[in-house]
Amino acid sequence: MNRDIFIRNLTKEKIEMSPKGRKAGELSPEEFEKCYENFFDMIFEIAATDVSAVEGYGEFDENNKAPYKTLEEFIRADMVEEPEDGYWKNWKEMFGTTFLEEDYYNEIANKALKYVPFCEGQRYLVNNNTFFCNMIVGDNGKTYCADWGRAGIMDFMMDFAILDLNKPYLLVPEKLFEYAKKKNIKIDNFKERFLCMAYYKGIVTLRWHASIDDLESCESIVKSLNALEGRMANL
């Protein structure tokens, strides 16, 4: 089944698959400050999808199945293991030949694995691609995800972590912490779950940018990763 059709069926057609409006990446920090709750509302609306009929964790495969039994298995497979084929075959050969440093990569990967127990059992539909370039802000101010190619089942904190990785100066987790209190949304183990998702997504995104020799993005991601624990400590 086509991915978009699968997502529409899963969400009972609550998700707009072809949104129209302004690209979210065009928003200035001041504009985001005025409308960030719409982004948060969107992520929680996605996470409210009933996924009880869908087993497993991870990104949906070509059959729209989440193929991993645990979240740790999913993260470990993507972050640490080497696939037998495809783009990431023999990716560890990048150590020493690109921006990617083995000691640093392993340090961040181990941090993600340290916090993954706090995310086990957190099974939600996530877009898993909430970079600003993939979102649309409609004329009514509502926010939409325009690309569902990496959607899957995991902790909804993933979508917030990607928002923050994209533009850490917008202070997404800090705003989310206050938003949750304001809306009476209980997020157990907030800091640990955010750190797990942020470390995992951050290090695999760093690997991607290193693979294409995007030095500027690599340096920005490292700076963001290194600041995470201090930011969480201040919440």
C-alpha positions, -999 to 999 in steps of 0.1 A, spaced: 0 0 0 12 35 -8 27 52 22 5 83 20 -26 61 18 -14 40 47 -9 71 69 -43 85 59 -60 53 68 -40 50 101 -49 85 111 -85 82 99 -78 109 73 -70 135 100 -37 142 83 -35 165 53 -11 148 29 -9 177 4 -9 209 25 -8 243 10 7 273 25 41 289 34 72 268 39 80 266 76 117 271 68 109 307 58 97 317 93 119 341 112 127 334 148 102 361 158 75 346 137 82 311 152 79 326 186 44 337 179 32 304 164 53 276 179 23 262 198 9 253 164 39 231 157 35 214 191 -2 209 185 6 192 152 30 168 168 7 159 196 -22 154 171 0 130 151 10 112 184 -27 108 193 -32 83 165 -43 49 176 -14 26 167 -26 -4 188 -31 -24 156 5 -18 145 32 -39 161 68 -31 167 91 0 166 111 18 140 106 35 106 79 18 84 95 -5 58 83 -9 23 53 -30 36 44 -3 61 55 -25 90 76 -13 120 101 -42 120 118 -40 154 107 -56 186 121 -28 208 131 8 205 166 -1 214 168 -27 187 157 0 162 182 26 174 211 2 176 204 -11 141 204 23 126 230 40 147 256 13 154 253 -17 130 264 -18 94 238 -30 68 248 -55 42 239 -33 13 226 2 5 239 37 12 253 29 46 271 -3 38 306 -1 53 298 33 67 324 29 95 351 34 69 342 71 72 360 72 105 393 89 99 385 98 63 357 123 69 346 148 96 332 118 115 354 109 145 350 74 160 355 83 196 330 111 194 305 91 175 306 62 200 304 87 229 271 101 216 257 68 205 264 54 240 245 84 255 215 76 233 216 40 244 220 50 281 186 68 280 167 44 257 151 25 286 131 56 294 117 55 258 108 18 257 70 13 257 65 48 242 48 38 210 34 66 189 30 75 153 58 100 145 66 118 113 103 114 119 112 141 94 101 173 111 128 195 97 114 229 89 120 224 52 95 195 53 67 215 70 40 239 58 22 266 76 -13 271 63 -31 304 59 -50 296 90 -17 292 110 -21 255 113 11 235 107 14 204 85 40 178 77 45 174 40 68 144 38 59 111 55 86 89 39 104 83 72 74 79 94 72 51 120 65 40 155 86 54 183 86 80 211 69 112 200 98 131 215 116 123 182 96 149 163 105 175 189 141 165 189 143 169 151 127 204 154 154 213 179 183 198 159 172 218 129 173 251 147 185 248 184 184 286 188 146 284 188 147 265 222 122 239 213 125 216 244 125 247 267 93 259 251 78 223 251 85 220 289 65 251 296 38 242 270 32 208 286 27 225 320 4 250 305 -17 224 287 -16 199 316 2 174 294 21 149 315 54 138 299 71 113 321 109 113 321 108 144 299 146 151 300 158 115 296 134 108 267 143 140 249 180 133 253 177 98 239 159 109 208 181 140 204 214 121 207 202 93 184 189 116 157 217 140 161 245 115 156 229 98 126 223 132 111 259 141 117 269 109 99 248 119 69 263 154 66 298 139 71 291 115 42 285 144 19 314 166 33 290 192 46 315 206 72 294 236 82 264 214 91 286 189 109 301 217 131 266 230 139 253 196 149 283 189 171 277 222 189 240 213 194 248 179 207 274 192 231 249 216 246 220 192 252 227 180 287 233 216 300 201 227 285 182 199 301 198 205 334 184 241 333 148 230 329 
